[in-house]
């Protein structure tokens, strides 16, 4: 949780978690403060408004981050669900094929023998 900019003990200012510090000129501001955001390729650069030092580069918010490699129980459950869905889909397809064959056989069985030949 991010603390407020002022503390509860007499209004003294406290450091927030999302505070950037310029190592060149000691300028301090929150991450959404007065830093200049400049596009640099696929990222945004946080630049100090006083001395023009680039502090950090972050991916642009509108770009999709590359997917992380997942492991552990989540991947095992995902594979299990995918396999179950595949088996279920195959059983439904087989059932529909059997139903179609049965209805065609029943329809052919109700016709006179002379029409079948």
N, C-alpha and C positions, 0 to 999 in steps of 0.2 A: 504494500500500500504506500502511496506517495504522501508524504507529509505536506502540510500547508507551508507557505513561505514564512509565516510567523509562528513562533512557538506559543504554547499556552501559559508559559511562565513569564508574565509581565510584558508580552509583546516583543520579546527579543527575537531577531531573525535567526532562523535555523537553516541549515543546508538541506536542499531537496535532493532526492535521489537522482532526478533527471536534470542535473546541473552540469553545464560545460564550463571548463576553465581554459583560457588561452594561456599557453605556456610562454608566449613571447611577451605579452603586455599585462598579464594578470587580470584581463577582463573576465567577468563572471556573469552568467545569465542562464536561465532555465533553457531546456532544449527547445521550447517553443517561444523563446524570448526574441531578442533583437539580432540574432545571428543571420547572416545573409546566406540564402540557399541558392547555390549555383549549379545548374546541370553540367555534369561531366560524364559524357558517354551514357552508360546505363545507370548512373548513380547521381545522387545529389551531394554536393560538398557543403559542409557547414564552415563558413568563413567568418573570421572575427571582423566586426564592423569597425574596429579601431586601427588594427595593424595589418589587415588583409591576410592573416595566417589561416591556412586551411587546417581545420581541426579534425574533421572526420568525414568519411564518405559513406553514405548509406544507399541501398537500392531504392530506386524510385518507387513510391507507393503504388502506382498504377501498374507496375510490372509484376508478373507472377514470379514468385520465388521458386527456384528449382525444388522439386520434391525431395524430401529426405528419405533416405533408405530406412525402411521400417524393419524391425525385427522383434522377436519375442512372441508373446501370447497373441497380440493383435494380428500378426501375420498368420499365425496358425489358425485362428478363428476365421479370418478372411478366406483362407484356402479351404477350410472345412465347409463354409457356407457356399463358396463357389462350386465345390464338388457336389454338394447336396443339391444345389439348383440344377446342375448339369444332369445328374441322375434323375431328378424329378421331371425335367423337361423331356428326357429320353423315354421315360415311362409313359408320359402323357402322349408323346408321338406314337409309341407302339400301341397304346390303347386306342387311339384314333384310327390307326391303320387297321387294327383288328375289327373295330366297329364298322369301318367302311367295307372291309371284305365280307363281314357278316351280313350287312344290309344288301350288298350286291348279290351274295349267294341266296339270300332270302327272296330277293326280287326275281332272280333267275329261277328259283324253285317254284314260284307261283305262276310262271308262264307255262302254257301247254308244251309238251315235249316236242311237238312239231315245229314250234317257233324257235326253239333253242338250236336246232341243227341247221 
